[in-house]
Amino acid sequence: MNGRQRIDAALNGSWPDRTPVMLHNFMMAAREAGISMRQFREDPRLIARCFGDAAERYQLDGILVDIDAVTLAGVVGVPLDFPEDNPARSRGSCLPVLEAVRDLGPVDISNDPRIQILVEAVAILVRDYGDEIFIRGNCDQSPFSLAESMRGLDQWLMDVASQENDELVHGLLEYCTGVACQLLKMMARTGAHMLSNGDSPAGPDMLSPRFYGVYALPYERRVAECSHELGLPYLLHICGKTDRILKQMVDIGADALEIDFKTNLQLAHDIFQDKVTFVGNIDPSEVLARGTPALVKLKTEELLGTFADSPRFVLNSGCALPADTPSENVRAMLACVRNRSPLTFV
Amino acid sequence: MVRSEELYDAILNGDAKKAHAVTQATLAAGAVPMDLITGTMVPAMDEVGRLFETEEYFVPELLLAGRAMKSAMELLRPLMATSGEKLSTRVVIGTVKGDMHDIGKNLVASMLEGSGFEVFDLGADVSPDKFVAAVEQHTPQVVCLSALLTVTMPAMKTTIDVLKAAGLRTRVKILIGGAPVTGQYAKEIGADGYSESASGAVSLVRQIVAGA
């Protein structure tokens, strides 16, 4: 099997010949290529080269194409900073009053230069590696997360929890769903094998399961449906400890859920079963970036052991790997997979 | 000691308008500001912290409670300034240089304020020099540093080093927090403590004050 076939198998619930690996490594890939984050985000050929080189260096099965977590936010008017050595980030919000939702007009994201760079990078990777390696076109923020960027985190969470302006809150989420689906459609045209989004502030580290079910999940489901209408499998990532919403997350209809390291592994295993593919979830900071190879091995073996009875598993870090993650730690993680007998999976 | 059940409930329910109105009425009836803080607002924020720890409240509920508490404090502060009443412990707090994330810092600031501490919030992306200036100006007992990103964690150590170089390190206790931060990291960089939650940070500050 090649990498693409392995991840396809994991998504379809059939056994791959070994556990597939797809790393959330954009910062590390850029650092190893010797380029700054500014150079990385400005040139689709450089983005593709960084990911391609990393995939070859570590013999990865999948490439997760990501440039930052605020690409869509910039398109809808959130002010951004573009640091030389860090990913782009927001420096404020663009909707100081919720009533401004009424004035939001249609937006066409296709002419945005940063969106074009992201999509072009995915298209290059599909062209150059797509026969052998699984290409995941990450489409940035899910609707709840995008709305949060537009309002600012504190204010958005209070908008939601106060329930004083539900019509406007849902109006903003509708707007963000439309924007998110536009990017999915553009990404689908690249030939990417899977689409994905992140909904970082929607998990229980921020939001109660009840509010998650009302304000995040319905819109995540619609984006997943959009991906399926485009004929592509879909993955959703939520940061933090998601134990209390795992059952709800399964109902989104995503083919895979990417889970952060704080989530209870056994619980996720038991809830996901054969319904959805688990992607994750080694601690990117304390284990992969700051730990020793021995610690990486310990944590990876523990993870592989928990999912040893399931073909629906793809190994990754729980969230983005820091730029300075040592390559020997990544190799220690990969060695656990490569040294494992295929018989384990029979 | 004044205990206003209405204010207590308004804070717990995150109802800023009601908290403001109740405080106004209670003051008009002769309540002493400091009594309202210690008798009602501190217990209310303690309960908010407890509900957060037991996962009955989440971040939005904490933010709403903090906003309600602040709407009451807006009425109390001018009266306290006039009467000469002072909150006993001062805390300087900020997110370190390079990090724009302020949700965790805001939660801690809000909980500290509601727990009866005088809080000087320097905001996000705060340079070490600004922390130095704030310590010189406000003479706090505690400095809280926040970082959400692995890449900005080193700025915590830089801030501590600059406070040392300015001769201010021994005057303050330094607490750190944020998603990637650990107790081990706090020890490594010479901080005095670490908490992974807003209510834990309040407990730490209380311990420091009690041990002072």
Boltz contact constraints between the chains, C-beta under 6 A:
constraints:
  - contact:
      token1: [A, 86]
      token2: [B, 151]
      max_distance: 6.0
  - contact:
      token1: [A, 89]
      token2: [B, 100]
      max_distance: 6.0
  - contact:
      token1: [A, 91]
      token2: [B, 100]
      max_distance: 6.0
  - contact:
      token1: [A, 153]
      token2: [B, 103]
      max_distance: 6.0
  - contact:
      token1: [A, 154]
      token2: [B, 63]
      max_distance: 6.0
  - contact:
      token1: [A, 154]
      token2: [B, 106]
      max_distance: 6.0
  - contact:
      token1: [A, 157]
      token2: [B, 59]
      max_distance: 6.0
  - contact:
      token1: [A, 157]
      token2: [B, 60]
      max_distance: 6.0
  - contact:
      token1: [A, 157]
      token2: [B, 63]
      max_distance: 6.0
  - contact:
      token1: [A, 158]
      token2: [B, 63]
      max_distance: 6.0
  - contact:
      token1: [A, 158]
      token2: [B, 64]
      max_distance: 6.0
  - contact:
      token1: [A, 160]
      token2: [B, 60]
      max_distance: 6.0
  - contact:
      token1: [A, 161]
      token2: [B, 60]
      max_distance: 6.0
  - contact:
      token1: [A, 161]
      token2: [B, 64]
      max_distance: 6.0
  - contact:
      token1: [A, 206]
      token2: [B, 59]
      max_distance: 6.0
  - contact:
      token1: [A, 207]
      token2: [B, 58]
      max_distance: 6.0
  - contact:
      token1: [A, 208]
      token2: [B, 58]
      max_distance: 6.0
  - contact:
      token1: [A, 285]
      token2: [B, 150]
      max_distance: 6.0
  - contact:
      token1: [A, 285]
      token2: [B, 180]
      max_distance: 6.0
  - contact:
      token1: [A, 322]
      token2: [B, 150]
      max_distance: 6.0
